[in-house]
């Protein structure tokens, strides 16, 4: 006999199982959790990459700032040099170096 044996009675085919609504809901719930985990993992990786780029950019900016600071310190030392200040005093202000007779030694 086939799928229908007696009148009104349905026989189960071997290998086919009827699914309950609870089983389908559980499967959908597990699939939703799995997809949620994948989305969360992807978001974490994107954030990881973005933060890596920010760190790289900040490191480059820091290196640029350190280089600029060294250049400014060098320029400040050059501007404070006694030879430069003496040259400005002589040329701009008309000052001259004191002679030995003009110097007084204080003890």
C-alpha positions in Angstrom: 0.0 0.0 0.0 1.0 3.6 -0.5 0.8 6.6 1.8 -2.9 6.1 2.5 -3.8 2.6 3.8 -7.2 2.6 5.2 -9.8 5.3 4.7 -8.9 8.4 6.8 -5.7 7.1 8.2 -2.3 8.5 7.1 0.7 6.3 7.4 4.2 7.9 8.0 6.8 7.3 5.3 10.0 5.9 6.7 12.7 8.6 7.0 10.3 11.6 7.0 9.7 13.3 10.4 7.1 15.8 11.1 8.6 19.0 12.5 7.1 20.6 15.6 6.6 24.4 15.8 8.9 24.4 18.8 11.7 22.8 16.8 11.4 25.3 14.0 11.5 28.1 16.5 14.5 26.7 18.2 16.3 26.3 14.9 15.5 29.9 13.9 16.6 31.1 17.4 19.9 29.3 17.0 20.4 30.6 13.4 19.6 34.2 14.7 22.2 33.8 17.5 24.8 32.5 15.0 24.1 35.4 12.6 24.3 37.8 15.5 27.6 36.4 16.5 28.9 36.8 13.0 27.8 40.4 12.9 29.4 41.1 16.2 32.6 39.5 15.2 32.6 41.6 12.0 31.9 44.8 13.9 34.8 44.0 16.3 37.2 43.4 13.4 36.2 46.7 11.7 36.7 48.5 15.0 40.1 46.8 15.5 41.2 48.0 12.0 39.8 51.5 12.5 41.6 51.8 15.8 44.8 50.5 14.2 44.6 53.2 11.6 44.0 55.9 14.3 47.0 54.6 16.3 49.2 54.7 13.2 48.0 58.2 12.3 48.6 59.4 15.9 52.1 57.9 15.9 53.0 59.7 12.7 51.6 63.0 14.1 53.7 62.4 17.3 56.8 61.8 15.3 56.1 65.0 13.3 55.6 67.0 16.5 58.8 65.6 18.1 60.7 66.6 14.9 59.2 70.1 15.0 60.1 70.5 18.7 63.7 69.6 18.0 63.9 72.1 15.2 62.4 74.8 17.4 64.8 74.0 20.2 67.7 74.3 17.8 66.4 77.6 16.5 66.0 78.9 20.1 69.6 78.0 20.9 70.7 79.7 17.7 68.7 82.9 18.6 70.1 82.9 22.1 73.8 82.5 21.0 76.1 85.3 22.4 77.7 85.9 19.0 74.3 86.7 17.4 73.2 88.9 20.3 76.6 90.8 20.2 76.2 91.3 16.4 72.6 92.7 16.9 73.8 95.0 19.7 76.6 96.4 17.5 74.7 96.8 14.3 71.2 97.8 15.4 71.9 99.6 18.7 75.3 101.0 18.0 76.8 99.3 21.1 80.5 98.4 21.2 82.5 96.0 23.3 84.0 97.6 26.4 87.7 98.2 26.5 89.8 96.9 29.3 89.8 100.4 30.9 86.0 100.5 30.9 85.7 97.2 32.8 85.5 97.0 36.6 86.2 93.7 38.3 83.9 93.1 41.2 85.2 90.8 43.9 
